[in-house]
Amino acid sequence: MPLVPVLQLFATDVPELPFPAGTDVLQVLWCPFEHDYIPQPKLYWRDSSTCGGELTEYPRPDGAEEDYLPDPCVLHPERVVDYPSWDLPDEIAEALRERFDRVEKETGWSYWQHLSVADGVKVGGYPTWTQEPDWPDCAACGQRMDHLLTVNSAEFDGASWRAWLPVEDTPDTGTIWDLPYDDRRLIQSPPGLMFGDMGGIYLFTCPRCPDRPYSHSFDCS
């Protein structure tokens, strides 16, 4: 079965991403059948000069999960500052609790829902855990792997849209939730993906090991 293309990133678009020497493009593909409840991702670091032309047709294997077959769309990277949510240490969360409460009371902005982790498909930063964090260790060196990227079911939810709905997609009148369902879905989830109940797939890599091993995890509501 052919793997399905999910995401392609060039070093020129995301120079902060630590590409292995001799490569300048990251390609993420997966098998669109269930492997422990989610598609099975594969990472390929490549030299763009050796890549062929663009695909004219995208593989859609018979019997594959429709929710795992991305609709063709374009990713427009935007840099934001990401702060930990589930990964914020308990002692720091407790020390800042009164400040968080005061900001929310004065502005209506919640640290946990609006001001911490960025939702949606993203590179770097913190995983947008739905449940307790599940950081993998590298099987080769034993150290905790780095978060490489997240592929979420949606770019925002009923709370986080206030912070993470792009200005370009903001309706002229009303809110995003006043739009017809099909119009809102194209904005909220352009690839048309769904993992469990609004879940996310988190990919990790170990930049310390020369063969750049990687791993992944998944959670949902």
C-alpha positions as CSV (number, residue, x, y, z in Angstrom):
1,M,0.0,0.0,0.0
2,P,1.3,3.5,-0.8
3,L,1.9,5.8,2.1
4,V,-0.2,9.0,2.1
5,P,1.6,12.4,2.2
6,V,0.7,14.5,5.2
7,L,3.1,17.4,5.5
8,Q,6.1,18.8,3.8
9,L,8.4,21.4,5.3
10,F,11.4,23.2,3.8
11,A,14.3,24.5,5.8
12,T,13.8,27.9,4.2
13,D,10.3,28.0,5.7
14,V,11.3,26.8,9.2
15,P,15.0,27.6,9.7
16,E,14.7,26.9,13.4
17,L,14.0,23.2,12.8
18,P,17.3,21.3,13.2
19,F,17.6,19.6,9.8
20,P,20.2,16.8,9.5
21,A,23.3,17.7,7.5
22,G,22.7,17.5,3.8
23,T,18.9,17.8,4.0
24,D,16.6,20.7,3.5
25,V,13.1,19.2,3.3
26,L,11.1,17.1,5.8
27,Q,8.4,14.9,4.4
28,V,5.8,13.3,6.8
29,L,3.8,10.4,5.4
30,W,1.6,7.7,7.0
31,C,-0.2,4.5,6.5
32,P,-3.9,5.5,6.5
33,F,-5.0,2.3,8.2
34,E,-5.4,1.9,12.0
35,H,-2.3,1.0,13.9
36,D,-3.2,1.1,17.6
37,Y,-6.1,3.5,16.8
38,I,-4.2,5.9,14.6
39,P,-2.3,6.0,11.3
40,Q,1.3,4.9,11.3
41,P,3.6,8.0,10.6
42,K,6.9,7.9,8.8
43,L,9.5,10.7,8.6
44,Y,11.8,11.3,5.7
45,W,14.6,14.0,5.8
46,R,15.7,14.6,2.2
47,D,17.7,16.8,-0.1
48,S,15.2,18.8,-2.2
49,S,17.5,18.7,-5.2
50,T,17.0,14.9,-5.4
51,C,13.2,15.2,-5.2
52,G,11.0,14.7,-8.3
53,G,8.1,16.8,-9.4
54,E,5.0,17.5,-7.5
55,L,2.3,14.8,-7.1
56,T,-0.6,15.2,-9.5
57,E,-2.7,12.6,-7.7
58,Y,-2.7,11.7,-4.1
59,P,-2.8,8.1,-3.0
60,R,-6.2,7.1,-1.5
61,P,-5.8,3.3,-0.8
62,D,-9.1,1.3,-0.9
63,G,-10.5,0.6,2.5
64,A,-8.4,3.3,4.2
65,E,-9.9,5.4,7.0
66,E,-11.4,8.5,5.5
67,D,-10.5,10.5,8.6
68,Y,-6.8,9.6,7.9
69,L,-6.7,10.8,4.3
70,P,-5.7,14.5,4.3
71,D,-7.4,16.8,1.8
72,P,-4.8,18.7,-0.2
73,C,-4.1,22.1,1.4
74,V,-1.3,24.6,1.9
75,L,0.5,25.2,5.1
76,H,1.4,28.8,5.9
77,P,3.9,28.8,8.8
78,E,3.5,31.5,11.4
79,R,5.8,32.0,14.3
80,V,4.2,32.2,17.8
81,V,5.5,31.9,21.3
82,D,4.4,28.6,22.9
83,Y,4.1,28.2,26.6
84,P,3.6,24.9,28.5
85,S,0.1,23.8,29.6
86,W,0.1,20.2,30.8
87,D,3.9,20.5,30.9
88,L,4.0,23.4,33.3
89,P,5.5,22.1,36.5
90,D,3.1,22.0,39.4
91,E,5.1,24.3,41.6
92,I,5.2,27.0,38.9
93,A,1.5,26.6,38.2
94,E,0.8,27.1,41.9
95,A,3.1,30.1,42.2
96,L,1.4,31.8,39.2
97,R,-2.2,30.7,40.0
98,E,-3.2,34.0,41.5
99,R,-1.7,35.9,38.5
100,F,-3.5,33.6,36.1
101,D,-6.8,34.1,38.0
102,R,-6.4,37.9,38.0
103,V,-5.6,38.1,34.3
104,E,-8.6,36.0,33.5
105,K,-10.9,38.1,35.7
106,E,-9.6,41.4,34.2
107,T,-9.4,40.4,30.6
108,G,-11.4,37.2,30.1
109,W,-8.2,35.4,28.7
110,S,-7.5,32.1,30.3
111,Y,-3.8,31.0,30.5
112,W,-4.8,27.4,30.0
113,Q,-7.2,27.9,27.1
114,H,-5.9,31.0,25.3
115,L,-2.3,31.9,26.4
116,S,-0.3,28.7,26.6
117,V,0.1,26.0,23.9
118,A,-0.8,26.8,20.3
119,D,-3.4,24.6,18.8
120,G,-3.5,22.9,15.4
121,V,-0.7,21.6,13.1
122,K,2.6,23.0,14.4
123,V,6.3,22.4,14.6
124,G,8.3,22.7,17.8
125,G,6.9,24.2,21.0
126,Y,4.9,22.0,23.4
127,P,2.6,19.1,22.4
128,T,-1.1,20.1,22.8
129,W,-1.8,17.2,25.1
130,T,-5.4,16.3,25.8
131,Q,-4.4,14.0,28.6
132,E,-1.3,13.6,30.8
133,P,2.0,14.2,29.0
134,D,3.6,11.1,27.4
135,W,7.2,12.1,26.4
136,P,9.1,9.1,24.9
137,D,12.8,8.4,25.6
138,C,15.2,7.7,22.8
139,A,15.8,3.9,22.5
140,A,19.4,4.6,21.5
141,C,20.7,7.2,24.0
142,G,18.1,7.0,26.7
143,Q,17.4,10.7,26.8
144,R,14.0,12.3,26.4
145,M,13.1,13.0,22.8
146,D,12.3,16.5,21.5
147,H,8.8,17.4,20.3
148,L,9.1,17.7,16.5
149,L,5.6,18.4,15.4
150,T,1.9,17.9,16.2
151,V,-0.9,17.0,13.8
152,N,-4.2,17.9,15.5
153,S,-7.8,17.1,14.4
154,A,-8.5,20.9,14.4
155,E,-6.7,24.2,14.4
156,F,-8.8,25.4,17.4
157,D,-11.7,24.4,19.5
158,G,-14.7,26.1,21.2
159,A,-12.5,27.9,23.7
160,S,-9.1,28.3,22.0
161,W,-10.5,29.9,18.8
162,R,-10.3,33.4,20.5
163,A,-6.5,33.1,20.4
164,W,-5.7,30.8,17.5
165,L,-8.2,31.6,14.8
166,P,-6.2,33.4,12.1
167,V,-7.1,37.0,11.5
168,E,-7.5,36.2,7.7
169,D,-10.2,33.6,8.6
170,T,-12.2,35.8,11.0
171,P,-15.8,36.4,9.8
172,D,-16.7,40.0,9.0
173,T,-19.7,39.7,11.3
174,G,-20.5,37.4,14.2
175,T,-18.1,34.6,15.2
176,I,-16.6,31.5,13.6
177,W,-19.4,29.5,15.2
178,D,-22.1,31.5,13.3
179,L,-20.9,30.2,10.0
180,P,-22.5,27.2,8.3
181,Y,-20.9,23.9,9.4
182,D,-19.2,23.2,6.0
183,D,-17.7,26.7,5.9
184,R,-16.5,26.5,9.5
185,R,-15.0,23.0,8.9
186,L,-12.8,24.3,6.1
187,I,-11.4,26.9,8.4
188,Q,-11.2,24.8,11.6
189,S,-9.8,21.6,9.9
190,P,-8.5,22.3,6.3
191,P,-7.0,18.7,5.9
192,G,-10.3,17.2,7.1
193,L,-8.6,14.9,9.6
194,M,-10.0,13.4,12.8
195,F,-8.2,11.2,15.4
196,G,-10.5,9.6,17.9
197,D,-12.5,12.4,19.7
198,M,-10.7,15.5,18.5
199,G,-7.3,14.0,19.3
200,G,-3.8,14.7,18.2
201,I,-0.7,12.8,17.0
202,Y,2.6,14.0,18.4
203,L,5.9,13.2,16.7
204,F,9.2,13.3,18.5
205,T,12.8,13.0,17.4
206,C,16.3,12.7,19.0
207,P,18.6,15.3,17.4
208,R,21.5,13.9,19.5
209,C,21.6,10.6,17.6
210,P,23.1,10.6,14.1
211,D,20.4,8.5,12.5
212,R,17.7,10.8,13.9
213,P,15.4,8.2,15.5
214,Y,11.8,9.2,15.9
215,S,8.7,8.1,17.8
216,H,5.1,9.2,18.2
217,S,2.1,9.2,20.6
218,F,-1.6,9.9,20.5
219,D,-4.3,11.1,22.8
220,C,-7.8,12.4,22.6
221,S,-10.8,13.4,24.7
